[in-house]
Amino acid sequence: MGYAPLSLTDLAVSSVLLVASGALSLALRLGLARNMATAALRMVLQLAVVALLLKFIFEVDSPWWTALLAAVMFIGATYETVSRQTWRLPGWQTWMLGAGPQFFIGLMTTLIATAAVIGSDPWYAPRYVLPILGMVLGNTLSGVSLVLDSIVDGASRGRAGIEAQLALGASRFEAMSQVMRRGFTTGLMPILSSMAATGIVTLPGMMTGQIMAGVNPVDAAKYQVMILLLISGATALSVLVAGLGAVLLLTDERHRLRLDRLLARATTQ
């Protein structure tokens, strides 16, 4: 049995609970109905555009079109990462922390998946590259955003203690060790929680989609394990690299805390 195609009527029926939630919000004057409607409309339009674009890219099967869409995805992930930060480093430093880990590690992870694990022919087949890249970027974006925000906030809140340790001769990494540990834990929490709950609490989207499309559950589970291992590894590496980069930019070679680099940017917001 193959997948069951959906009509516009089916999609309308799927929105019943969301419409009911919006109606309840209006009745209680919660002010949420407009946000819910806007988010739903935006989601539908974005997915419609992406679906048509992917259909075109899959048909032409060109590495240039695949690379172009991948570049757009990288730019979008970088923008989302930077825009989520409460405190930012000035200029190119913020963009470097947001873009660097996700670009290099995301690209490496996707190539490992398509060329070494799946062995797609050709290795740049958009049917494999783009969905895997999207899943990797979605998770690394969340992890990098959380670790940067946590480390910067922790350094700001613990400034007195960090500077006291530095004055006593501790290196910048020693003085920032607790902040780093808390930041890394925060950045990795979503993906670790997802891995721990998979199979017991939740059936992930990729496995669910393949099962609904008629794939053997055992084979679907293998694909899901492969994806989760790659995503968790990419997220962990991205979080560690971004966190270490944040510590280096929040301090200098003389092992001094340089929150002035943050304060000058923060006061302009």
PyMOL commands that set and color helices and strands:
alter all, ss='L'
color gray80, all
select helices_A, chain A and resi 8-14+16-28+33-60+63-83+92-118+126-157+159-167+172-175+177-197+205-212+217-250+260-266
alter helices_A, ss='H'
color red, helices_A
deselect
rebuild
show_as cartoon
